[in-house]
Amino acid sequence: MTITELGALGEFVGAIGVVITLIYLAFQIRQNTTQLKQNESIAKAAAVNNSNIALRHTRQAIFTSEEVSKLFVSGNTDWGSLSDLELVRYRFMIQNITDVMLDIYSQTLETNFSPENWETQGVNLVRRILDTDGGRWFWENYQENYPRSFREEVERILSMMQAQGGI
């Protein structure tokens, strides 16, 4: 074999090596993309789960304690009748629930969650919690603690409810 033939053979083997490397890289990129999509799905599920856990803890505190249940009902129906201490406790309870609403809203807005999450969970929470005497009191006094876009969304929902005769 001559030097020229060896050089041509080397180029051929090198070209085959490049093609094999490109095929391997394409396979690795596809695997990586699949893994990234799975990780994104897992992270979204974990975020939804964390919001649900926070909401469950608040609900559990309400249904496992007669005192907290009474406070929740009294605050919702006539917040003005609560003592200063009860009002603080009620406010924190509603704030926890409103923070979950914000989590769901932010997840939908910022991480491309399905809008269905907000429509089925968040909007219904706004309707159930902020469409009470105490919920309206809380929102009127503490809405500035929340981002503008969230406040606008809550106001949109409450305005729709008012137009429909819900408030």
N, C-alpha and C positions, 0 to 999 in steps of 0.2 A: 504494500500500500504506500502511495506517495504522500508527501506532506500535504498536497492539495486535497487529496482524497480524505486524509485524516481531518483536515480543517473543515471540509464539507460535512463529514460525519459528525464532528464536534458541534457544528452549527445546527445540524438536524436534531441531535440529541438535546442541545440547549433549547431549541424551539419546542420540542416535545415537553421538556421540563417547564417551560414558561406556560404552555397550554395546561399542563397538569396543575401547576400552581394556581392559575386563574380559575380553573374548575374548583379546586379546593377552597380558594378564597370566596368564590360565589356560594358554595355550600355553607361555609362558615358564616357569611353575612346573612344568608337565609335563616340559619339556626339562631343567630343573634337577634334578628328581627322578630322571630317567633317568640324567643325568650323575653324580649322587651315588651311585646304585646301581652304576654302572660303576666309579667310583672306589673304592668299598668293595670290590668284587670284585677289582680290581687290587691294592689294599692287602693283602687277605687272601692272594691268590696270592703276592705278594712276601714276606709274612711266612712262609708255608709254604716258599717257595723259600730264604729265608735260613736257616731251620732245616735244610733239606736240605743246603744248601751247607756249613754248619758240620759236620754229620754226615759229609758226603763228605770234607771235609778231614781229619777224624780217621781215617776209614777209609783214606783214601789214604796217610796217614802210616804206618798199620799195614801195608798190603799192598805199599808200595813200599820199605820198609826191613826187611831181615831182622832187624836188631837190634831194631827196634820191634815186629815181629811176635813175636819170641821173648819180649820183655818182656810183651806183651799176653797171650800164652798162659801164660807162667809166672805172671803176676799173677793171672790167672783161676783157674788150677788150684792154685797154692800160693804165695800172696802172702807167706807167712812166710819163704820161701826167698830173697826179694829183698834185695839190699843196701839201705842207707838211700837212696842216690841212685836206684836202680832203683824203690824204693817211691814216692819223690816223683814220679818220671816216670810211673809207673803210675797214681798217684792223680790227677794232672792229666789223664791220658788219660780215665780213667773220669769225672772231673768234667766234662770237655768233653761227653762223651756224655750225662751226667745233666743238664747245662745245656740240651741240646737237648730232652731229655724235658720239662724244666720249660717251655721255650718252647712246645712243642706243647700241653702241658697248659694253660698260661696263655692261649694263643690260643683254645683251645676254650672255656675257662671265661669269659674276659673279653670276647671279641669275637664271640661267637655263631658260632664255626666249627662246622662239622658235627662232632658227637661221633665220627663215623667216623674223622676224622683222628687223634684220640687213641686210639681203639680199634685202629686198624690200625697206627699208627706208634708211638705212645707206649707203649701197653701191651706191645707186642711188644719194644720196647727194654728196658723194665723186666724182662721175662721173660728176655731173652737176656743182658743185662749184669749185672743185680743178682742173678740166680740162678746165680752162680758163687761160688767161694770168695772171690776177690778183690772181687767186687761186693758180697757180703754184708759183708766187712770195711769196704769204703768206706762203705756205707750206715750201718752201725752207728756209725762214727766221724765221719761228716761230714753226716749227715742234718739236723743243726741249722742248716746253712747254707742250708736251703731253707724256703720258706713252709709254714706248718702245713697248709694244705689239700692241698698237693702231697705232703707227708710222709704224711698220712692216706691219700691215694689210692695211693701206693706201698705202704704197709703193707697196704692192702686187697688189692692185687694179689698181694703176697707171701704173705699169709695164705691167699688162695684157692689159690695154687700149692702151699703147704704142705699144705693140706687135700686137694688132689688128688695129693699125693705128689711134687710137682715139686721141692721143696727137701729 
